[in-house]
Amino acid sequence: MIKVSESASKRITQMMEDDGFDAANDYVRVGVKSGGCSGLSYELKFDKEISETDKVFEDNHIRIAVEKKSFLYLAGTILEFSGGLNGKGFVFNNPNATRTCGCGESFSL
């Protein structure tokens, strides 16, 4: 399962509305792709549809779609949002990552 913090839920809902999506009916698609300074990087986008290969979760009023291959890397992850002075944005707290880069946007297992 992938969890969504309260701060991330509020920010996602706002961003979805700004982009013409509805948090009650649409999805946040979370994934992993090759790249970044640590080998793998996170992807985050909005989607109106899911496929047969997606795992779907709901947490804190956010519907999350994850392709099964990416889920292997993301199981147990908590998506958070930091709006502090450093402007970090969304943060993936991934218990599977053995190493992350300084910016937190990539990781390795």
C-alpha positions in Angstrom: 0.0 0.0 0.0 1.0 3.6 -0.6 0.0 6.2 2.0 -0.7 9.9 1.6 0.0 12.4 4.4 -2.6 15.0 5.2 -0.5 17.8 3.8 0.1 15.9 0.6 -3.6 15.1 0.3 -4.5 18.8 0.6 -1.9 19.8 -2.0 -2.8 17.1 -4.4 -6.5 17.9 -4.2 -5.7 21.6 -5.0 -3.4 20.7 -7.9 -5.9 18.3 -9.4 -8.6 20.9 -9.3 -6.3 23.5 -10.9 -5.5 21.0 -13.7 -9.2 20.0 -14.4 -9.1 16.7 -12.4 -11.5 15.6 -9.6 -9.8 14.0 -6.6 -13.0 12.1 -5.8 -13.0 10.4 -9.2 -9.6 10.6 -10.8 -6.2 9.2 -9.8 -2.7 10.2 -8.8 -0.4 7.9 -10.8 2.8 7.1 -8.9 5.6 5.3 -10.6 9.3 4.5 -10.9 11.5 4.9 -13.9 15.2 4.5 -14.7 17.2 7.6 -14.2 18.3 10.1 -11.6 21.6 10.2 -9.8 20.8 7.2 -7.7 19.5 4.9 -10.5 15.7 5.1 -10.1 13.5 8.2 -10.0 9.9 8.8 -9.0 7.0 9.8 -11.3 3.9 11.6 -10.2 1.0 12.7 -12.5 -2.7 12.7 -12.6 -4.8 10.3 -14.6 -8.5 9.7 -15.3 -8.2 6.0 -16.1 -6.6 2.9 -14.8 -5.4 -0.3 -16.6 -5.5 -4.0 -15.8 -1.9 -3.9 -14.6 -2.5 -1.1 -12.0 -2.8 -1.6 -8.3 -5.3 0.9 -6.9 -5.3 2.3 -3.3 -7.1 5.1 -1.5 -5.7 7.0 1.4 -6.6 10.4 2.9 -9.3 10.9 0.2 -6.7 10.4 -2.6 -7.0 7.6 -5.2 -3.6 6.2 -6.2 -2.8 4.1 -9.2 0.5 2.3 -9.5 1.6 0.0 -12.3 2.4 -3.4 -10.8 6.1 -3.3 -11.7 6.5 0.1 -10.0 4.6 -1.2 -6.9 7.5 -3.6 -6.2 9.7 -0.6 -5.5 7.1 1.5 -3.8 5.3 -0.8 -1.3 5.0 0.9 2.0 5.9 4.4 0.7 4.4 7.5 2.3 3.9 10.5 0.0 4.3 13.7 1.9 4.4 17.4 1.0 6.8 19.9 2.4 6.0 23.5 1.7 8.7 25.0 3.9 11.3 27.7 3.1 13.4 25.2 1.1 10.4 24.6 -1.2 11.0 20.9 -1.4 7.5 19.9 -2.6 6.4 16.3 -2.7 8.6 13.8 -0.7 8.6 10.0 -1.1 9.4 8.3 2.2 10.3 4.9 0.8 11.3 2.2 3.2 12.6 0.1 0.4 15.3 2.6 -0.7 18.8 1.8 0.5 20.2 5.0 -0.9 18.7 8.3 -2.0 20.1 11.4 -3.6 20.4 14.7 -1.9 17.3 16.1 -3.6 15.2 13.1 -2.7 14.0 12.6 -6.3 15.9 9.4 -7.0 16.8 6.2 -5.1 18.3 2.8 -5.3 17.6 -0.6 -3.7 
